[in-house]
Amino acid sequence: MKRSNLPIVVAILFACSLLAIAPLSTPVRCADSPAIAKALASPNPADIGTTTKCAVCGMKLHVKSDTPGAEYQGKDYYFCDSQERDAFIAHPEMYLHKAATK
């Protein structure tokens, strides 16, 4: 390879590395994008004591005062643990089919 081509090769490799990293970043949400799921500080008092299914794994659970929850498009969803809640918050549309069978 000629030395004169070295800057071009370095620029191409740099551009490829940026493209490889770009999908790892958090997507930017526009004002007209669908509603974003939000973590609930605590379950709705009316839901405490009820039985439902975890919106991520589908396991049956009893809603207690410390049950992790999230609100999405005006509806409350509950989870077995905070990791499942965080997964739902990141991509709620991936889990809505499981939550629909509550």
CYANA upper distance limits for C-alpha pairs under 8 A (distance plus 0.5 A):
  1 MET  CA      5 ASN  CA      7.50
  1 MET  CA      6 LEU  CA      8.28
  2 LYS  CA      6 LEU  CA      7.57
  5 ASN  CA      9 VAL  CA      6.81
  6 LEU  CA     10 VAL  CA      6.66
  7 PRO  CA     11 ALA  CA      6.60
  8 ILE  CA     12 ILE  CA      6.71
  9 VAL  CA     13 LEU  CA      6.69
 10 VAL  CA     14 PHE  CA      6.61
 11 ALA  CA     15 ALA  CA      6.68
 12 ILE  CA     16 CYS  CA      6.71
 13 LEU  CA     17 SER  CA      6.71
 14 PHE  CA     18 LEU  CA      6.87
 15 ALA  CA     19 LEU  CA      6.86
 16 CYS  CA     20 ALA  CA      6.75
 17 SER  CA     21 ILE  CA      6.86
 18 LEU  CA     22 ALA  CA      6.59
 19 LEU  CA     23 PRO  CA      8.04
 21 ILE  CA     25 SER  CA      7.81
 29 ARG  CA     33 SER  CA      6.61
 35 ALA  CA     72 TYR  CA      7.45
 35 ALA  CA     73 GLN  CA      6.55
 36 ILE  CA     72 TYR  CA      7.07
 36 ILE  CA     73 GLN  CA      8.24
 36 ILE  CA     89 ILE  CA      7.96
 37 ALA  CA     70 ALA  CA      6.92
 37 ALA  CA     71 GLU  CA      6.10
 37 ALA  CA     72 TYR  CA      4.95
 37 ALA  CA     73 GLN  CA      7.87
 37 ALA  CA     88 PHE  CA      8.24
 37 ALA  CA     89 ILE  CA      5.52
 37 ALA  CA     90 ALA  CA      8.18
 37 ALA  CA     92 PRO  CA      7.29
 38 LYS  CA     70 ALA  CA      5.87
 38 LYS  CA     71 GLU  CA      5.80
 38 LYS  CA     72 TYR  CA      7.10
 38 LYS  CA     89 ILE  CA      6.94
 39 ALA  CA     68 PRO  CA      8.38
 39 ALA  CA     69 GLY  CA      6.50
 39 ALA  CA     70 ALA  CA      4.73
 39 ALA  CA     71 GLU  CA      6.85
 39 ALA  CA     85 ARG  CA      8.05
 39 ALA  CA     89 ILE  CA      7.75
 40 LEU  CA     68 PRO  CA      7.73
 40 LEU  CA     69 GLY  CA      5.68
 40 LEU  CA     70 ALA  CA      5.42
 40 LEU  CA     71 GLU  CA      6.93
 41 ALA  CA     69 GLY  CA      8.24
 42 SER  CA     65 SER  CA      6.97
 42 SER  CA     66 ASP  CA      7.03
 42 SER  CA     67 THR  CA      7.81
 42 SER  CA     68 PRO  CA      7.73
 42 SER  CA     69 GLY  CA      7.54
 43 PRO  CA     47 ASP  CA      7.12
 43 PRO  CA     48 ILE  CA      7.19
 43 PRO  CA     63 VAL  CA      8.10
 43 PRO  CA     64 LYS  CA      8.03
 43 PRO  CA     65 SER  CA      6.67
 43 PRO  CA     66 ASP  CA      7.88
 43 PRO  CA     67 THR  CA      7.22
 43 PRO  CA     68 PRO  CA      7.93
 43 PRO  CA     69 GLY  CA      6.80
 44 ASN  CA     48 ILE  CA      7.27
 45 PRO  CA     65 SER  CA      8.49
 47 ASP  CA     63 VAL  CA      7.03
 48 ILE  CA     62 HIS  CA      8.35
 48 ILE  CA     63 VAL  CA      5.51
 48 ILE  CA     64 LYS  CA      5.66
 48 ILE  CA     65 SER  CA      6.78
 49 GLY  CA     62 HIS  CA      6.72
 49 GLY  CA     63 VAL  CA      5.91
 49 GLY  CA     64 LYS  CA      6.55
 50 THR  CA     62 HIS  CA      6.27
 50 THR  CA     63 VAL  CA      6.12
 51 THR  CA     60 LYS  CA      7.50
 51 THR  CA     61 LEU  CA      6.20
 51 THR  CA     62 HIS  CA      4.96
 51 THR  CA     63 VAL  CA      6.70
 52 THR  CA     60 LYS  CA      6.28
 52 THR  CA     61 LEU  CA      6.05
 52 THR  CA     62 HIS  CA      6.87
 52 THR  CA     63 VAL  CA      7.77
 52 THR  CA     78 TYR  CA      8.17
 52 THR  CA    102 LYS  CA      6.70
 53 LYS  CA     58 GLY  CA      5.61
 53 LYS  CA     59 MET  CA      5.79
 53 LYS  CA     60 LYS  CA      4.87
 53 LYS  CA     61 LEU  CA      6.18
 53 LYS  CA     78 TYR  CA      7.85
 53 LYS  CA     79 PHE  CA      8.12
 53 LYS  CA     99 ALA  CA      7.71
 53 LYS  CA    102 LYS  CA      6.10
 54 CYS  CA     58 GLY  CA      5.17
 54 CYS  CA     59 MET  CA      5.76
 54 CYS  CA     60 LYS  CA      6.83
 54 CYS  CA     61 LEU  CA      7.10
 54 CYS  CA     77 TYR  CA      8.06
 54 CYS  CA     78 TYR  CA      6.11
 54 CYS  CA     79 PHE  CA      4.94
 54 CYS  CA     80 CYS  CA      6.43
 54 CYS  CA     99 ALA  CA      7.76
 55 ALA  CA     77 TYR  CA      6.65
 55 ALA  CA     78 TYR  CA      6.69
 55 ALA  CA     79 PHE  CA      6.49
 55 ALA  CA     88 PHE  CA      8.23
 55 ALA  CA     95 TYR  CA      6.95
 55 ALA  CA     96 LEU  CA      7.71
 55 ALA  CA     98 LYS  CA      6.46
 55 ALA  CA     99 ALA  CA      5.02
 56 VAL  CA     79 PHE  CA      7.37
 56 VAL  CA     84 GLU  CA      6.65
 56 VAL  CA     85 ARG  CA      8.21
 56 VAL  CA     87 ALA  CA      8.47
 56 VAL  CA     88 PHE  CA      7.23
 56 VAL  CA     95 TYR  CA      6.22
 56 VAL  CA     98 LYS  CA      7.21
 56 VAL  CA     99 ALA  CA      7.78
 57 CYS  CA     84 GLU  CA      8.47
 57 CYS  CA     98 LYS  CA      8.11
 58 GLY  CA     98 LYS  CA      6.74
 58 GLY  CA     99 ALA  CA      7.78
 59 MET  CA     80 CYS  CA      8.16
 61 LEU  CA     79 PHE  CA      8.42
 61 LEU  CA     80 CYS  CA      7.56
 63 VAL  CA     67 THR  CA      6.28
 63 VAL  CA     78 TYR  CA      7.93
 67 THR  CA     78 TYR  CA      7.30
 67 THR  CA     79 PHE  CA      7.34
 67 THR  CA     80 CYS  CA      7.78
 67 THR  CA     81 ASP  CA      7.94
 68 PRO  CA     78 TYR  CA      6.40
 68 PRO  CA     79 PHE  CA      6.05
 68 PRO  CA     80 CYS  CA      7.61
 68 PRO  CA     81 ASP  CA      6.56
 68 PRO  CA     82 SER  CA      6.15
 68 PRO  CA     85 ARG  CA      6.99
 69 GLY  CA     76 ASP  CA      7.31
 69 GLY  CA     77 TYR  CA      6.01
 69 GLY  CA     78 TYR  CA      4.81
 69 GLY  CA     79 PHE  CA      6.54
 69 GLY  CA     85 ARG  CA      6.92
 70 ALA  CA     76 ASP  CA      6.23
 70 ALA  CA     77 TYR  CA      5.80
 70 ALA  CA     78 TYR  CA      7.01
 70 ALA  CA     85 ARG  CA      7.20
 70 ALA  CA     89 ILE  CA      7.64
 71 GLU  CA     75 LYS  CA      5.96
 71 GLU  CA     76 ASP  CA      4.95
 71 GLU  CA     77 TYR  CA      6.68
 72 TYR  CA     76 ASP  CA      7.01
 72 TYR  CA     77 TYR  CA      8.10
 72 TYR  CA     92 PRO  CA      8.16
 77 TYR  CA     99 ALA  CA      8.09
 78 TYR  CA     85 ARG  CA      7.98
 79 PHE  CA     84 GLU  CA      6.69
 79 PHE  CA     85 ARG  CA      6.29
 80 CYS  CA     84 GLU  CA      7.34
 80 CYS  CA     85 ARG  CA      8.50
 81 ASP  CA     85 ARG  CA      7.03
 82 SER  CA     86 ASP  CA      6.57
 83 GLN  CA     87 ALA  CA      6.74
 84 GLU  CA     88 PHE  CA      6.72
 85 ARG  CA     89 ILE  CA      6.67
 86 ASP  CA     90 ALA  CA      6.70
 87 ALA  CA     91 HIS  CA      6.93
 87 ALA  CA     92 PRO  CA      8.27
 88 PHE  CA     92 PRO  CA      5.15
 88 PHE  CA     94 MET  CA      8.17
 88 PHE  CA     95 TYR  CA      7.11
 91 HIS  CA     95 TYR  CA      7.98
 92 PRO  CA     96 LEU  CA      6.81
 93 GLU  CA     97 HIS  CA      8.50
 95 TYR  CA     99 ALA  CA      6.99
 96 LEU  CA    100 ALA  CA      6.49
 97 HIS  CA    101 THR  CA      7.53
 98 LYS  CA    102 LYS  CA      7.99
